[in-house]
Amino acid sequence: MPSVLIVITGADHWTLSDGTRHPTGFWAEELLTPLSLFRKAGVQLTFATPGGVRPTVDEGSLSPAMTGGDDESARQRAELDALFSGELAAPLRLEDVEATDYDAVYIPGGHGPMEDLAVSAPMGALLTSMLDSGKIVSSVCHGPAALLSATRATGEWAFAGRTLSGFLNEEERQAGLAEQAPWLLEDRLRAGGAQVVMGDAWAPFSVVDGTVVTGQNPASSGEVAEKVLAALDA
């Protein structure tokens, strides 16, 4: 049975350029949609966060405007309540997980990864090890911020030269936070040497480069999960 490690941000805020804290966490759809697909495929799932903290959902991601209506908002909230009472009540410590124990890693977004996973040494070590051993590395939306942590001992970014996608500058502008952001994900990926590819703003878009699977925005989370499952032959 294939095994997937799901690493979720432990942050409940994103520090903006003026020092204020923007409440955030992980984006509900980007966890729940892949989780449903992984479970239907019979994948073994493990959850981890920095420090083993109980993660925080971005409440904005559960608003009816974002989910498509009151019924879907209530459904997602009920799914999360069950997770928070179960698997997410005490996730593994990211610092303790071993790359050899998993076939793939998946990192959902929300602005939280911009705060913690992007600068996490344990995250970087895990990603570098999985990448170098041919394991699947996948993420969506702001989740690819976690990839920025993967710096080799030589100082080289492990994902330099890779074709990646992630939340676009244009999407950040339309969401209203670009002007306050200390940095933008698309800019950082490009500056690190990634080949950033994109679709239309807010439309589903994902890309596979070897064993690396990345998606552009929340609408891309299902595509990313399906491509991970295809790579796992699950």
ROPAKE-984915 format. One line per 5 residues: number of its first residue (from 1); their letters; for each residue x, y, z of C-alpha. Coordinates in pm, 1 decimal, padded with zeros to 6 digits. Layout:
REM ROPAKE-984915
NUM = A = X,Y,Z ~ ... .
//
This chain:
REM ROPAKE-984915
1 = MPSVL = 00000.0,00000.0,00000.0 ~ 00150.9,00337.0,-00101.6 ~ 00213.1,00580.8,00181.5 ~ 00172.5,00956.5,00167.3 ~ 00294.9,01201.3,00429.5 .
6 = IVITG = 00077.8,01511.8,00447.9 ~ 00270.4,01804.4,00595.9 ~ 00045.7,02086.3,00712.2 ~ 00155.5,02430.1,00823.4 ~ 00151.9,02489.6,01197.1 .
11 = ADHWT = 00120.7,02866.6,01155.2 ~ -00198.5,03053.6,01239.2 ~ -00081.1,03382.5,01085.9 ~ 00128.7,03533.8,00809.5 ~ 00349.3,03826.3,00910.1 .
16 = LSDGT = 00297.9,04108.2,00660.7 ~ 00556.9,04359.9,00550.8 ~ 00446.5,04615.0,00813.0 ~ 00478.7,04357.4,01092.2 ~ 00108.4,04296.2,01137.6 .
21 = RHPTG = -00021.6,03939.4,01156.8 ~ -00273.4,03827.5,00897.0 ~ -00481.1,03538.3,01038.5 ~ -00440.8,03228.6,00825.1 ~ -00344.9,02860.5,00846.1 .
26 = FWAEE = -00408.8,02587.1,00589.7 ~ -00669.0,02615.2,00314.0 ~ -00952.8,02370.1,00372.8 ~ -01017.0,02262.0,00013.3 ~ -00647.5,02198.1,-00045.6 .
31 = LLTPL = -00645.3,01942.8,00234.0 ~ -00992.4,01791.4,00203.5 ~ -01008.9,01734.2,-00172.6 ~ -00678.5,01542.8,-00199.2 ~ -00754.7,01363.0,00128.1 .
36 = SLFRK = -01078.4,01226.8,-00017.9 ~ -00902.7,01108.0,-00333.7 ~ -00615.4,00951.0,-00140.8 ~ -00854.9,00766.1,00087.7 ~ -01064.9,00635.3,-00200.4 .
41 = AGVQL = -00745.5,00498.6,-00355.0 ~ -00656.5,00318.2,-00033.3 ~ -00340.3,00517.0,00030.1 ~ -00187.9,00500.4,00378.9 ~ -00187.2,00853.4,00520.4 .
46 = TFATP = 00021.9,01016.8,00790.4 ~ -00006.4,01377.4,00908.9 ~ 00274.4,01596.1,01040.1 ~ 00314.5,01959.1,01142.7 ~ 00609.5,02159.5,01275.5 .
51 = GGVRP = 00638.6,02071.7,01642.7 ~ 00342.3,01835.5,01616.2 ~ 00102.8,02124.9,01679.0 ~ -00266.0,02099.5,01603.8 ~ -00297.1,02290.5,01275.3 .
56 = TVDEG = -00521.9,02589.2,01218.8 ~ -00762.3,02616.3,00928.1 ~ -00787.6,02951.0,00751.5 ~ -01143.8,03049.7,00837.3 ~ -01166.4,03241.0,00510.6 .
61 = SLSPA = -01138.9,02912.6,00322.5 ~ -01459.9,02790.1,00485.8 ~ -01672.8,03093.3,00400.3 ~ -01969.6,03021.3,00171.1 ~ -01819.3,03262.2,-00082.5 .
66 = MTGGD = -01507.5,03046.0,-00106.1 ~ -01670.7,02703.3,-00084.4 ~ -01956.1,02777.0,-00323.2 ~ -02240.6,02798.5,-00076.0 ~ -02365.4,02733.7,00275.6 .
71 = DESAR = -02412.6,02359.5,00226.6 ~ -02058.2,02301.1,00104.0 ~ -01919.8,02524.6,00376.9 ~ -02103.2,02318.2,00639.2 ~ -01988.2,01990.5,00480.7 .
76 = QRAEL = -01622.8,02093.3,00481.7 ~ -01644.9,02221.2,00837.2 ~ -01795.7,01891.3,00951.0 ~ -01513.7,01699.1,00778.9 ~ -01255.3,01914.9,00949.4 .
81 = DALFS = -01423.7,01877.2,01289.0 ~ -01389.0,01500.7,01251.8 ~ -01023.6,01535.5,01152.2 ~ -00948.3,01768.5,01442.2 ~ -01103.8,01515.5,01678.8 .
86 = GELAA = -00901.5,01236.3,01523.2 ~ -00591.3,01238.8,01303.9 ~ -00521.5,01610.5,01338.4 ~ -00562.0,01618.4,01716.3 ~ -00199.5,01509.7,01757.7 .
91 = PLRLE = -00008.7,01494.4,01427.3 ~ 00348.9,01374.0,01412.9 ~ 00628.1,01621.2,01469.4 ~ 00775.9,01718.0,01134.0 ~ 01113.7,01711.9,01306.1 .
96 = DVEAT = 01076.8,01338.0,01376.9 ~ 00959.6,01201.3,01040.8 ~ 01192.2,01004.4,00812.4 ~ 01180.6,01029.6,00434.3 ~ 01242.4,00656.4,00402.2 .
101 = DYDAV = 00904.8,00581.1,00563.3 ~ 00696.8,00735.2,00283.3 ~ 00647.8,00708.4,-00091.8 ~ 00527.0,01067.1,-00131.6 ~ 00477.0,01393.1,00049.8 .
106 = YIPGG = 00187.8,01632.8,-00010.2 ~ 00178.7,01990.7,00121.2 ~ -00147.2,02189.5,00108.1 ~ -00138.2,02565.3,00100.1 ~ -00303.2,02856.6,00267.1 .
111 = HGPME = -00069.5,03142.3,00358.4 ~ 00058.5,02946.1,00658.9 ~ 00346.2,02774.7,00470.5 ~ 00480.1,03120.5,00381.0 ~ 00530.8,03176.2,00755.6 .
116 = DLAVS = 00681.5,02848.4,00875.0 ~ 00745.8,02576.7,00615.6 ~ 00933.9,02810.0,00380.5 ~ 01206.8,02853.2,00643.8 ~ 01191.2,02514.3,00815.2 .
121 = APMGA = 01520.3,02323.7,00819.2 ~ 01346.2,01989.3,00893.4 ~ 01111.3,02052.0,00601.8 ~ 01404.8,02126.5,00375.4 ~ 01595.1,01816.9,00483.0 .
126 = LLTSM = 01289.5,01595.8,00429.6 ~ 01217.4,01737.5,00084.5 ~ 01577.8,01711.6,-00029.4 ~ 01599.5,01350.8,00086.7 ~ 01273.2,01254.7,-00082.8 .
131 = LDSGK = 01367.1,01433.7,-00403.7 ~ 01709.8,01271.4,-00421.4 ~ 01570.3,00924.1,-00353.2 ~ 01305.4,00947.4,-00624.0 ~ 01008.3,00990.2,-00391.8 .
136 = IVSSV = 00712.9,01204.0,-00500.4 ~ 00708.9,01564.1,-00379.9 ~ 00376.3,01742.2,-00427.8 ~ 00212.8,02064.5,-00319.1 ~ -00048.1,02317.1,-00426.7 .
141 = CHGPA = -00115.9,02692.0,-00417.3 ~ 00102.9,02842.7,-00139.6 ~ 00221.2,02493.7,-00045.7 ~ 00520.4,02520.5,-00282.9 ~ 00657.5,02784.8,-00043.3 .
146 = ALLSA = 00774.7,02481.0,00155.9 ~ 01004.8,02389.3,-00132.9 ~ 01203.4,02706.1,-00066.7 ~ 01338.7,02545.2,00250.5 ~ 01525.8,02275.8,00055.3 .
151 = TRATG = 01877.1,02419.6,00041.0 ~ 02167.9,02179.2,-00004.4 ~ 02492.3,02199.2,00194.3 ~ 02646.8,02364.9,-00112.8 ~ 02392.0,02645.8,-00085.8 .
156 = EWAFA = 02212.2,02532.2,-00400.5 ~ 01833.5,02518.8,-00396.2 ~ 01729.4,02156.7,-00451.9 ~ 01447.8,02257.6,-00688.6 ~ 01652.2,02492.0,-00907.8 .
161 = GRTLS = 01580.8,02417.7,-01272.8 ~ 01256.8,02234.5,-01196.5 ~ 00930.1,02323.7,-01366.7 ~ 00688.6,02430.2,-01093.3 ~ 00357.5,02602.3,-01043.8 .
166 = GFLNE = 00212.0,02782.0,-00744.7 ~ 00000.0,03078.2,-00643.6 ~ 00060.9,03354.3,-00896.8 ~ 00145.3,03716.8,-00832.4 ~ -00172.0,03807.9,-01022.0 .
171 = EERQA = -00382.5,03585.5,-00798.9 ~ -00222.5,03738.6,-00489.4 ~ -00303.2,04084.0,-00625.0 ~ -00663.4,03988.7,-00692.4 ~ -00687.9,03838.5,-00343.5 .
176 = GLAEQ = -00583.1,04177.0,-00204.3 ~ -00262.3,04089.0,-00017.5 ~ 00012.2,04146.3,-00273.1 ~ 00085.9,04501.9,-00163.1 ~ 00126.8,04394.3,00200.2 .
181 = APWLL = 00321.8,04076.4,00132.3 ~ 00685.8,04059.5,00248.5 ~ 00746.8,03847.5,-00061.7 ~ 00547.3,03678.6,-00334.5 ~ 00568.6,03307.9,-00403.5 .
186 = EDRLR = 00595.6,03331.5,-00780.0 ~ 00882.6,03580.1,-00746.1 ~ 01072.7,03360.6,-00500.3 ~ 01033.7,03045.7,-00708.8 ~ 01162.2,03225.3,-01016.0 .
191 = AGGAQ = 01448.4,03388.6,-00825.8 ~ 01555.6,03047.0,-00698.5 ~ 01588.8,02917.6,-01052.2 ~ 01258.7,02735.7,-01104.0 ~ 01077.0,02745.5,-01434.9 .
196 = VVMGD = 00735.3,02871.4,-01323.2 ~ 00444.6,02779.3,-01548.0 ~ 00089.7,02899.4,-01507.5 ~ -00263.3,02882.8,-01632.2 ~ -00536.0,03144.3,-01609.7 .
201 = AWAPF = -00586.9,03303.4,-01270.7 ~ -00804.2,03081.8,-01045.5 ~ -00842.6,02810.3,-01310.5 ~ -00721.7,02455.0,-01238.4 ~ -00360.0,02408.7,-01345.3 .
206 = SVVDG = -00089.4,02165.3,-01239.8 ~ 00241.6,02040.0,-01371.7 ~ 00457.2,01730.0,-01333.3 ~ 00836.1,01746.2,-01353.8 ~ 00977.5,01401.3,-01288.7 .
211 = TVVTG = 00863.0,01315.3,-00935.8 ~ 00761.4,01673.3,-00851.9 ~ 00391.5,01763.9,-00879.5 ~ 00272.6,02119.5,-00815.6 ~ -00056.6,02304.1,-00860.4 .
216 = QNPAS = -00138.6,02669.9,-00898.8 ~ -00436.2,02740.9,-00672.8 ~ -00712.4,02580.0,-00463.3 ~ -00898.8,02467.7,-00775.5 ~ -00590.7,02264.1,-00871.8 .
221 = SGEVA = -00578.9,02046.2,-00560.2 ~ -00776.1,01758.3,-00712.4 ~ -00553.7,01753.2,-01020.8 ~ -00244.1,01738.8,-00803.0 ~ -00379.2,01448.5,-00599.2 .
226 = EKVLA = -00478.8,01257.4,-00914.3 ~ -00129.9,01304.2,-01060.0 ~ 00027.8,01185.9,-00735.2 ~ -00192.2,00875.6,-00743.4 ~ -00097.2,00812.9,-01104.7 .
231 = ALDA = 00270.9,00838.1,-01014.1 ~ 00214.0,00596.3,-00723.1 ~ 00014.4,00366.4,-00953.4 ~ -00250.3,00361.4,-00682.6 .
//
